[in-house]
Amino acid sequence: QETSSPSLGKDKADTVIIGGGCVGVSLAYHLAKAGLKDVVLLEKSELTAGSTWHAAGLTTYFHPGINLKKIHAYSIKLYEKLEEETGQPVGFHQPGSIRIASTPTRVDEFKYQMTRAGWHPTEQYLITPEKVQELFPLLNMDKVLAGLYNPGDGHIDPYSLTMALAAGARKYGAQLNYPVQVTNLNSRSDGTWEVETSNGTIRAKRIVNTAGFWARDIGKMIDLQHPLIPVHHQYVVTSTIPEVKALKRELPVIRDLEGSYYLRQERDGLLFGPYESEEKMKLQDSWVTNGVPPGFGKELFESDLDRIMEHIEAAMEMVPVLRKADIVNTIAGPITYSPDILPMVGPHQGVRNYWVAIGFGYGIIHAGGVGKYLSDWILEGEPPFDLIELDPNRYGKWTTTDYTAAKARESYGFNNIVGYPKEERFAGRPTERTSGLYHLLKSKCSMGFHAGWEQPHWFYKPGDETGYKPSFQRTNWFDPVGREYKQVMEKVGVIDLSPFGKFRVKGTDSVKLLDHLFANVVPKVGSTNISHMLTPRGKVYAELTVSQLYPGEFMLVTGSGSELHDLRWIEEKVVTGGYKVEIENLTDEMGVLGVAGPYARQVLQKLTNEDLSDSSFKFLQCKHLKLHNIALTAIRISYTGELGWELYHRKEDSLALYNAIMEAGQKEGIDDFGTYALNTLRLEKGFRAWGAEMNCDTNPLEAGLEYFVKLNKPADFIGKQALKQIKEKGLKRQLVYLTLETDNVDPEGNESVWHNGKARTIDHVVGNTTSGSFSYGAQQSLAFAYVPMELSKVGQKLEVELLGKNYPATIIQEPLVLTEPTRMRLQRKGESPKI
């Protein structure tokens, strides 16, 4: 039902959604359709006010991200049947779309994207210039080298789409209230909310902020600074063009990537929308500092054709009929950008029962899928699949307004930039998140960006080609990384691991809490283990190292990108289970250095009186000690799999500690190494990485993590029952370990794995890689991949597609190189270990 009367109709709701654009309305529709009673949406003016009504409405199956493809695919399938379900026409056109490659690098990018499409159900083809011309006869073919074609793509009328979703939401019992302005939010001690509005107050079990470019203003009510900024996006509509009118069928949507614009048919004319460069594009910064002007709803900005002239010229060259066309309409309206263009979707750390679906640069194509995704997560307590890249908790206090503005400029300007593997973007860096070593190391290495932190990827030596040189093939870092690999395997290396997420957990119930959260047993005092938090369905929510430093006091360590993602989950379980514990996030106060390699013990022993011998300081033990008179916690563990320690200390001591270690290791030939070498070392040892081999799409048994999962421990850990069922039913697929015969290209992860079928004529995609790199030890490429059980035996021949070519791959016994603790154990037994 709908109320335009001043009253709210009810004073209680299960879920209150704030904002009536296509995303908010889609969420209301999905929650109500799934049977949730008491869904209330509040909109301050009218549905579609904001960015929805003036959107160009493009819909595409394409996305470079793996799981975001699922969001796009769901949206398109939903939009196809919405009219039939709701009786509301949606104006959905599906003439397909073509991305144009006019440089050889672009062709490589398309091949790179095609290998990521192979194991997805959506249709996508790499097509020849002839085929491009057949589909879009009005193109100037001079520069066209290839096209990336998605037949199901097109565009939809955003206003009609939102109205159809609204009709569906009402049909299933959701209440959409407008005009109702939210004036304040109060969180109550029981985790519920009071939503104050111009028309009275409503109590809610949870609230979802879907307020578009007002999302910041809503966040500010509860002291959250959502990193969002409105960008001026312009598109132009032409009058009738005779050549377009004469066509028998609608033209596909074109994306000219070098020209940085999209172009589609609009009735008998064309609609054209560019993305200007960083320097030219315009931000509406005043809304960030002063809030959105109170009356702004269906208003537009002044258009500025000068700003987009070079794109107009590029379009006239590519589609010559544009030259004669008249512009009848120019739309310039606000779109909200987050720093990396991706939206923020999910529950927010630090606030209970506050969810967001904000920062949509492409709200129309995301609306359907995100509504479904969030609705599933809200109703089932865990996400239906992993979308860590949309986690609102990827940003933190380090995400300042200046950073957000610099990044939004860059992201808008780079909208159609080539998407390389291992991509780095440099605007807004560094943030305040620099380790104690940043100033010493920044000129000596190529830095990577990890959750706000700067961390060395690889180090320069005289004669190296320095700087960031992205490529689809092996590039300037290939040999230096091999050098660092050798350094750690043969001597000793030091790595800055400060970006790790670090939490202290202590209190009466700390042991009980961790026993419930983790599938592994709780380590004893002075010990460390690797533990996984699982979801109720038995998927891998997180991987952490857990150390019991003192009785009942623990240090938990996770990867940089998972810091607040993991902290939110732990905090939520503490509240719902009523555990008496204190949790402290020490990520920013604490520095971490990793020291690894055969001489690691020798070097560190010079700096301390503590006995570091194998019998006194065993693998997976943790101790408090002083190195060079600096107090720290040392854990004997290393992601390199070599002899090594992680040294946790106050960030202000990092520099002195690093210098002391470097000084002490002169005789042993000590040197730096970065995360690229670390990745190769961990792959050779068969170590899995969270976010690649395991995440919310995988269970620990198929990921080969049985060793860390103690199904027989007494505590009923989250996911235990589900995992028992998974085990009983048997696995459908398994993580395997592959070597590849490649040339100048190495696997990254997410490539299609092929197997030739029974008849030897049918090739088909059977799985996907999860991560890969060149192994400097074996002098060939290595990868992890998921394949069906029947193809998972050692010796099985498969193929991995890289840049449009299938390379032979063989499943081998893992690991390629035994870890140092295992080698020592075998040596003690008198067996000869393989390196």
N, C-alpha and C positions, 0 to 999 in steps of 0.2 A: 504494500500500500504506500501511498505518497501523502506527505502532509506539507501543505504550503501554509497551514495555519501557524500562528506563533507558538503553539504548544509543541512539546517534543513528543507527545503521544505516550511516552513511557519514561519511568525514572530509573530503570535498570536495564542493562543489556549484557550479553555475554561478551560481544566484541563491538567496539566502536571504531569505525573507520573514518579518518579525518581527511576529506578531500574527494571531490566527485569528478575527477578526470577519468580517463579510460582505465587506469591501473586500479584506482580505488573501487570503481564500479565493477570491474572484473573480479576483484577479491570478494565483494559483497555477493555477486552472482555465484561464485564457486563455493563459498562457505554455506550459503543458503541451500544451494543445490545438493550439497553433501549432507544436508539435514541439520545444520546448526541452527538452533532456535535463537531468536533475539540478536540478529545482526542489524546494527544501526549505522547508516552512513550519514555523516554531517557534511554539508557543502555550504560555503559561506555566500556564494551568489547563485550560480546555476550550474547544472551538470555541463561538463566540457569547457567551462571557463578556465583560462590559464593557457597551457601549451597545447592541449588536445585539439581544440576546435580549429586552430590554424595550421595543424601539422600537414605535411605533404602526403602522409598516409602510406608510405612504402612498406611492403611486406616482403621479406626474403627468407629463404631457407638457409642462406649462407651465414656462417659466422666462423671466424678463425678459432674461437674457443670450442672445446670439445663438448661440454655439457650445455653450453648456451644454445647449441644447435637444437637440443631437445626442447628448449623454451620456444624457439622460433617455430619448430615443426608443430608443436602442440597448438600454438596460436593460429597458424594457418589452417590446420584441420578443424579447429573450433569455428573460425570465421566462415569456413565453407558451409557449415550446417546451421549457423546461428539464425538465419532468416527463417528457415523451415521450423526451427524450434520455437522462436518467439513471435513469428508473424511480422517482424520488422525488417524491411529491406535494409541491407548494409552497404550496397554499392561496392561489391567486391569484384575486382577485375584481376584475372590471372593470365596475363599475356606472356609470363616468363620474364627473366632478366638476364642481361649479359654484362659481365665485367670485361672491359677491354684492356688487353695487354698491348702496349706499343713500344716496349723495350724488352730485350732478352732477359733482364733480371726479373721483370714482371712475369714472363713465361715460366721462369723457375719458381716464382712464388705460387703461380697457379698449380704447378706440378706438386709443390710442397703441400698446398691445400687439398689437392685431389687425393693424396695418400692419406690424409686425415678424414676424407669423406667416405673412403671405401668401406669402413666398418660402421657406417651410419646408414639408416634406411632411406634418407632423403636423396632425391635424384639430383645429381650434379655432373656436368660433363665438361671436358676440355674440348673446345671445338675449333675448327680451322677457320681462317679468314673467309673462305667461300661460304661456309655455313653461317658465319656471322652476317655476311651480306644478304644471304637468302632470308634470314629472319628479320633484318633491319635494312631494307633496300635503300634507305635515304642516307646511308653513311658514306663518307669519303674514306676509301679503303687504303689510302697511301701508307698510313703508319700502323695499320692493324696487323699484329702478328698472330694473335690467338684470342679466344674468348672463353670465359668461364660461365657456363650456361646453367641456370636453374629454371627448369620449365614451369614449376609451380608458383614462381614468384609473381608479384604484381603490386597492386595498391588498393586501398580500401578507403571509404569516406569515414574519417574519424568521428564525426558528429553522429552519423547513422549507426556506426559500430557501438558507440557508447550508449546510445538510446536503446539499441537492441539488448545489450548486456543489462541495462537498467530494467527493461521490461522483463527479462529473464529473472533478475534478482527479485523483483516484486512478485513474480509468479510463484517463486519458491519461498516467499514469506519474509524477505529482507525489507527493512524500512529505510527509505531514502528521504532524508529531511533537508529541505533548502527553501529559502535562504536562512541558514543558521550558522552564526559565527562562533567558533570556539574562542573563548576569552582567557581561559586558564586551565591548567591541569594540576591536580593534587594527587600525589601517590599516598595511599594509606598504608598503615603498618602491616595489614594482612595481604599486601601485594595488589589489592584492587585499586581502581582509579576513580576519582571524581572529575568528570569533564564538565567544566562550567561553560555555559554558552549564553548568548544574548537572550535565549528563550528558556532559561532554567538550567538545572544541573542533572546530569545523568551518571549513574554509577556503572562502571564497566569492569569486567574481569580482566580484560586486556584492551589496549588501544593500539591501532595501527596508523602510523603517520604516512599518508599517501598524498601529501599536500602539494606536490609539485614545487613550483618556485616559492611557495609559502612554507615549505618544509623546514627551512631554517628558523622561521619565526615560531613555529610550533615547538621545535627542539629547544629554543631559547627559554620557553616557559619552564622547562625542567633542567636548565643549565647545561644543555648539550649544544655544542657548536658543530652542527652538521656541515662538513666541508663541501658546500654546493655553491655554484655561482651561475647566474643567468647569462647566456650567450645570445647575441643577436643573430638569428639565422634568417637569411633572405631567400625567397624563391620567386621566380618570375613566370607569369602565364602569358602566352601569346594569343593573338586572334587566330581565326581560321587560316590554315595554310592549305592551299589547293592540293598539293602533293600528299599531304597527310589525309585530307578528306577523301582522296581518290583510292586510298588503300582498301583492300578487301578485308583485312583483319587488323586488330589493334597491334601496334608496335610493342615489342618487349621494352622493358625499362632498361636504359643504358647507364652504366657507371663508367665514365672515362676517368681512370685512376690518375693518369698523368695530368689531365686537365682539372682534376679534383672537383667534379660535379656529378650530379645525377640528372637524367633527363627522361621524361616519359610523355606519353600522349595524354592530353587533357581535352576531351571531346574531339574537335577537329583541329586543335592546335597542339602546342607542346608546353610542358611545364619543366622548368629548369632550375636546379638549386645547387649553388656552389658552396664549398667550404674554403674560406679565405685563409691566407697564410697567418702565422702567429703575429706578424707585425700589423697586418691590416684589419684583422677581425676585431669585433667590438664586444666588450664585456659590459654588463650593466652593474658595475661595482657598487654604485650608490645603494642598490638594494641590499647588498651584504652589510654595509655599514649602518644604513638607516632603516632597513626593513623595506618591504614592498609597499608602494603607495596604497593607501587604504582602498581607493576606488578601482584599482586596476583589476580587470577581469577579462573582458573581451576586447581590450584595446590592443593596438599595435604600435610599433616604433616607426619613426620616420624612415623611409627607405633611402638607400644610398647606393645608387648604381655605380658611381665612380669606384667604390670599394671593390666591386666584383667585375670590373671591366675586363681584366686579363682572362677571367674564366669565361665570360661571354664570348670573347674572341676565340678562345680555344674551342668552345662549343660550336661557333659558327664555322670554324674550319672542319670540325669533325662531322657536323650535320649542316651542310651548306644551305638547305632551305630556310634555316633560321635567319639568314641575312635579310630576307625580304619580309620577315614577319614583323607585325607590330606588337609591342608589349601592351597588354590591356590591364595587367594587374601586377603589382609588386607587393609581396607580403613580407614584412619584417617583424618577427615576433620572438619572444623569449623562449629558449629551451634551456633546461637546467643541466649543467654539467657537473660531474664529480671530477676530481683530479685526473682519473684515468679513463674517463668516458663511461665506465661501467656503472650501472646503478648499485644502490646499497639495499640489500633485501634480506630481511630476517630479524631475529631478536637482537636487541642492543645490549652490550655489556654494561654493567654498572647501574642498570635501571630494571626493575622487575616488570615483566609483562608489558614491555613497550617494544613494539615491532616497527620496522620501517620498510617502505617500498618507495624509495625516493632517488632522485638523481638520474632520471631516465633521459638520455640523449635520444633514444629511439623507442619512445613509449608505446607507439602503436603496435610494432611487431612484438614487443616484450609483454604487453598487457595481458593477453590471454594466458600465456604460459606461466607468467609470474603469479597471476591470480590463482591458478591451479596449484602451483608449487607451494605457495605460502599457505593456502587453505589446507593442503595435505599436512604440512609441517605443524600448523596450529592444531589440527585435529588429532594427529598421530604422535606428536611429541618428538619427531625427528624428521629431517628433510627426506623427501622421496629419492633424491640423488644428490651428489656432491656439487655444490656451487660455491666453493670457498672464494672464488674470484669475485663474487658479489657480496661477500660477508661485510656488513657495515663495520665490523670490528677490525677490518684491515687498516683503518685509520685510527689515529690516537691523538694525544695532546700535541704531538709534534706537527700535526696537520694544521698549520696556521692559515689565516686568510691570504697572506701573501703567497704562500706555497700553492694554495688552491687556485688562485688567480693565474699564477705562472703556469701551472699544470694544465688548467682549462684552456689557456691560449695555445699551449703546445698541442694538446690533444685534439682541439678543433682544427688547428692548422695541419696536423698530421693525420687527419681523418682517412686520407687515401694513400698514406705513405706505405712503402713496401714493408710487410711484416716479416722480419727476419727471425730465425731462431736466436735465442739468447739476447732478445732485444733490450737495449738500454735507452732511456730517454733522460736528458740532462737538465731540463728546466727545473727551477725551484730547489736545486741541490747545492750544497748539502743542507739538510734540515738541522735542528738542534741535536738530532740523534747521531753524534759522532763519537767513536770510541776514543779512549785516551791516546790512541796511536795514530789517529787520522792525519794530524798535521805532519807527523814524521813520515808517514807512508804514502801520502796522496800523490806525490810526484814520482814515486818509484813503481807505481803499478796501475793497472786498469781497474777502477773501482766499480763494483756493482751496487745496486740499490735494493735493500731488503727491509721492507716494513719501516721505511724512514731512515734506516742505517746505511752508512757507506761501509762496504766490506770488500777487501781485495779479491778480484777474480784471478789475476795472474800478475807476475812481477816482470819488470823490464831489466834487461842486461845490455851492456854496450853491443851495438850491432843489431839489436832487435828492431823490427818495425813497430813503433809504439802506437798507442791510441786505440780507439774503438773502431774496428773495421769489420762491420757485420757482413756475413756472406752465407749463402746456402751450402757452399763447399767449405773445405778446411781453409782457415784463414790465418792471420798473423799470430794468433796465440797458440797455434798447434804445436810448434816446436818448444816454445818456452814452457808450456804445460808439461811436456814430456821431460824437460829438464827438472822441473819441480817434483814430478813423480819419482824420478831417479833419486833426487835429494832425500826424499822421505824413505824410500826403500833401502838406500845404501848408507845414508849418514843420519842427519837429524834436521827436522824442519819446524818452523814456528808459524802458527796461523792465528789470526785474530777472530775469535768466535763470540765476541761481545754481543752481537745481535740476538743470541739465544733468548727466548722468553724464560724468565727465572722467577719462581714463586716460593715463598716460605709458608708452610702449613704447620701449625702447632695447636695444641689444646687437648682437652680431655678425650675428645672423640676422634683425634686425627687418625689413629690406626684403623678404627672402625670405618671411618669415611673412605680411606684409601682402599681398604679391603672390598668395599662396595663399588667403588669407582673403577678399579683396575682388575683386569683378567688375570694378572700375575699375582704371586704372593707378595706380601709387604716385606721389604728387605729388613734385615736385622740392623741394629745400631752399628754404624761403621761400614755398612754395605750399600751397594748401589745395584739397581737392576733396570732392565728395559721393560716398560709396562704399557699396556694399551687400554684406552677407555673405549668401550664399545657402546653402540646404540642399542635400544631395546630389541631391534631386529637382528642384532649380531653383526653390524657393520663396524668398520674401524673409524671411530670418531677422532681419535688422536693417538699419537705415540709420544711418550715422555720417558726421560730417565728419572728414577725416583731414588733418592738417597736418604737414609735415616741418619741425621748428623748427631743428634742427641736423643735420648729416650722421648718419643712422642713429637720430636721436631724433625720435619722433612724439608728437603729442597727438591722441587720439581723443575725439570728443565725441558723446554720444547723448542721447536724451530721458530725462527723469527716471524715467519708469516702466520703462525698459529697462536701467537701470544694471547690476544684477547678472545679469540675463538675458543681456546681451551679454558681460559679463566672464566668466561661466561658460563660454560657448561658446568664447571666445578662449583661455582657460586650458586648456580640454580639448584644443583643437587644438595648442597649444604642447607639451603633454605627449605626445600621441600622435605628433606629427611630430618630436619631439626637437629643437625649435628652441632655440637659445641666445639667450634674450631675458629682460629683466626687465620685469615689468608692475607699475605702481603705480596704485592707485585714488586720484585726487586730488579726488574729488567733494566731500568735506566741507571740504577746506582751501581750496578755490578759489572765489572769487566771480566772477560774470560780469554785466556790464552791456551791454545792447544800446542803441546810439544810432542812430536812423534818421530819415530825412526829408531834404528838399532842403537844409536848413541844417546837416546833421550835420558836414560837413567844416569849415565856417566856425567852428562852435562849438569843435570839438576842436582846430583849428589854433591857437586862442588859448592852449592849455595845453601846447604842445610845440614844440620846434625842428625836429622831424622834418618833412620835406616830405610833406604828406598829399594833394598834388595828384594828379589822375587818372594823370598820366604817371609819377609817382614811386611811388604806392601804388595798384597796379591792383586790380581786382576779383579776389577769390580769392587775394590775397597775404597772408602773415602776417609780422609784424615785431615785434621786441622794442623797446619804446620807453618813454619816461617821459612821463606826462601829469601836470602839476601835481606833478612830482617823484616820482610813484608809478610804480615799475617794473611793466610789464605786457606781455602778449602781445596784440597787436591783430590781428584777422583782418578783412579787408574782405569781409564777408558779412552778409546780413540776411534773416531768414525773412519780413520784410515785403516783400521784393523792391524796396525803395527804397534810395537811397544810405545805407549804414550800416556800422557796425563792431560787432564783438563784442569786448569788452575783458576778458581773462582776467587775474585778479590775486589776491593773497592776500586771503582773506576778511576779515582784520582791516583791510584798506585800503578796503573797499567804501564805508563811510560818507564818508570823506574824498574819495574819488574822485567819488562821486555829488554831494556838495555842491559840489565844484569845477566839475563839468560844469553843474550847475543854475545856479550863479553866472555862469559864462561865457556861458550861453545866454539871459540875461535879455533882451537886445536883440532876439534872434531869436524871443522868445516861447516858449521851451522849456517842455515839460510832460511829465507822466508818461503812460504808457499801459500797459494790462494785456493778459493773454493772450486775452481775447475779441476785442479789436480786432486783435491779431496774427493770430488765426485767420481773420478776414474778409480781412485784407490778403493772407495766403498763398493763400486760396482764389481771390481775384480774379486772382492771378498764376499760377494753375494749379499751385501747388506741392502735391505729394502729401505725405501724412503717414503715417508708419509706425504701424500699429495701426488705420488706417482704409482708405486706398487700397491699402496693401500690408502683407502679413504672411505667415505660414506657409500661408495659404490661396490666395495669389496668386503668379503668377510675374512677373518684372520686365517681360516683353514685353507682357502684357495690361494691366499697370499703366502702360504708357507711359513706361518708364524706360530705353529702349534707349540713350539718350544716355550713360548712366552705366555701361553694360555693354559691356566691350571683349572681344567674343568672339574677336577676332583677336590678343589679346596673347599672348606666348609662354607665360607661366606657366599651369599647369593649375589654375585656381582651383576651389574647391569649387562644384559645380553646373554647371560649364561643359559637360560632356558632355550632361547632362540638358537644358540650355537649347538646345543645338544641335538635339536631337531635337524639342523643343517647337517650335522655329522651323521645322523641316522639315515637321512635321505640320500647321502652321498653327494659328492661335488659334481658339478657339470663342467667346470673348467679349472685350470690350474695355472699358476705362474711358473713359467719355464725360463731357462737361462740359455741364451743363444750366442753363438759366434757367427759373424757374417763375413762373407768375402766381398768387400766393397772396393771402390777406387778412391776418388778424392772426396768422398762424402761419408758422414757417420750418422747413425741413428740418434735421435733426440728423445724419442717417446711419442706415442700416439700415431705411429705409422701403421698402415695396414699390413697384416701378415697373411700371406697367400699359401694355398696348398693345392697342387693339381689333383683334380678329382679322380674318381675310379677310372673313368674312361680315358684318362690321360689327355683329354681334349678340353675338359671344362676346368678352368682355373676359378677358384673362388676364395673370397676373403674369409678366413676362419678365426681371426682374432686381431689383437693390436699390441704393439709394443707399449711399455710404460715409461722406460727411460733407457738411455743408451749412451755410449761414448766410445772413443777409440781406446783400446787397451794397449798401453805402452809396454806392458809385460809380455803379452802374447803377440804384439804387433799386428792386431786385427781388431775389427769392431766387435763390441759386446752389447747385448741388450737383454732386458727382461721383457717377457711378453705373456699375455693371457691367451691360451688356446684350449680347445675342447679336450676333455680327458683322453679321448682315444688318440689324440695327436701329441700327447705330452711325454712320451717315453724318450729317454736319452738315446741319441742316435737318429731321431726323427728328422727328415729333411723338410725344410719349409722355405719360404721366400719372404723377404721383407722389401716393401716398396719404398724407395727413396728417390725423390725428384723424378718420378715418372718411370723408373726402371726397377725391375724386380731383381734383387740380389740373393744368391743362395745363402741359406742359413741352416745351421745344425744345432739341435738341442744337445747341450753338453752337461756333464755332471757338474753341479756347482759345489763349492766356489772354484773359480779359476786359480786363485791364490789362497792358501790357508792363512788364517789370521795368526798373528805372532803367538798369542796364548796357546792356540792349538798346536802350532809347530813345536813349541817348548814341551808341551805335554807328550807329544809323540816322541820327541827326542829323549825325554826322560825314560820312556818305555823302550828305548832302543830301536824305534822304527825310524826310517828316513822320510821326513815330510817332503811333500812337493811344495815348492815355493809358489 
